[in-house]
């Protein structure tokens, strides 16, 4: 994912404005080295709670608006036909 080696900081349930509302992904990871910062939003789903495409799309919008490098999803869902459950292609 092209993150630099550096100081890692993690944050839980950071709130971000989006449109007229707010969204709160499960986490934010930032890796800093020198003047470079790599950032990723994290969403985790376990048990019967599956990834929801609209929710992941909101987090992709937040990442894009804030210049983040990635959105990482972790779930118990298995990909179908080689695709992630949140694949937008």
C-alpha positions in Angstrom: 0.0 0.0 0.0 3.1 2.2 -0.2 3.1 3.4 3.4 6.5 4.7 4.5 8.4 3.2 7.4 7.8 5.6 10.3 5.8 6.5 13.4 2.4 4.8 13.4 -0.6 6.4 15.1 -4.0 4.9 15.3 -7.3 6.5 16.2 -10.7 4.9 16.9 -14.1 6.1 15.5 -12.9 9.5 14.2 -15.9 11.5 13.0 -15.8 13.2 9.6 -18.3 15.6 8.0 -19.8 14.3 4.8 -22.5 16.2 3.0 -25.2 17.2 5.5 -24.2 14.6 8.0 -21.3 12.8 9.6 -19.7 9.4 9.3 -17.6 7.5 11.8 -15.3 4.7 10.4 -14.0 2.2 12.9 -10.5 3.5 12.7 -7.8 5.7 11.1 -4.2 4.7 10.7 -1.5 7.3 10.0 2.2 6.6 9.3 4.5 9.6 9.5 8.1 9.9 8.3 9.7 13.2 7.7 7.2 15.5 6.0 5.3 12.5 4.5 2.1 11.1 6.0 0.3 8.0 4.8 -3.3 7.7 6.0 -6.0 4.9 5.8 -9.5 4.6 7.1 -10.4 1.2 8.5 -13.9 -0.5 8.6 -14.3 -3.8 10.4 -17.3 -6.1 10.2 -17.6 -9.4 12.1 -20.1 -12.2 12.5 -23.3 -11.7 10.5 -22.6 -8.0 10.0 -21.5 -7.7 6.4 -19.9 -4.8 4.5 -22.4 -2.4 3.1 -21.4 -0.9 -0.2 -23.0 2.5 0.5 -21.1 2.8 3.8 -17.8 1.8 2.1 -18.5 4.4 -0.7 -19.0 7.1 2.0 -15.6 6.2 3.5 -14.1 6.3 0.0 -15.5 9.8 -0.5 -14.1 10.9 2.9 -10.7 9.4 2.0 -10.7 11.3 -1.3 -11.8 14.6 0.2 -9.1 14.4 2.9 -6.3 13.2 0.7 -6.0 9.8 2.4 -4.2 7.0 0.7 -6.5 4.0 1.4 -9.7 2.5 2.8 -9.1 -0.8 4.5 -12.0 -3.2 5.1 -11.8 -6.2 7.3 -14.6 -8.7 7.4 -15.6 -12.4 7.7 -17.1 -12.2 4.2 -15.4 -14.2 1.4 -14.9 -12.7 -2.0 -17.0 -14.0 -4.8 -15.5 -14.6 -8.2 -12.2 -13.1 -7.0 -13.8 -9.8 -6.0 -14.1 -8.1 -2.7 -17.6 -7.6 -1.2 -17.0 -3.9 -1.4 -15.5 -3.8 -4.9 -17.0 -0.9 -6.9 -15.8 -1.9 -10.3 
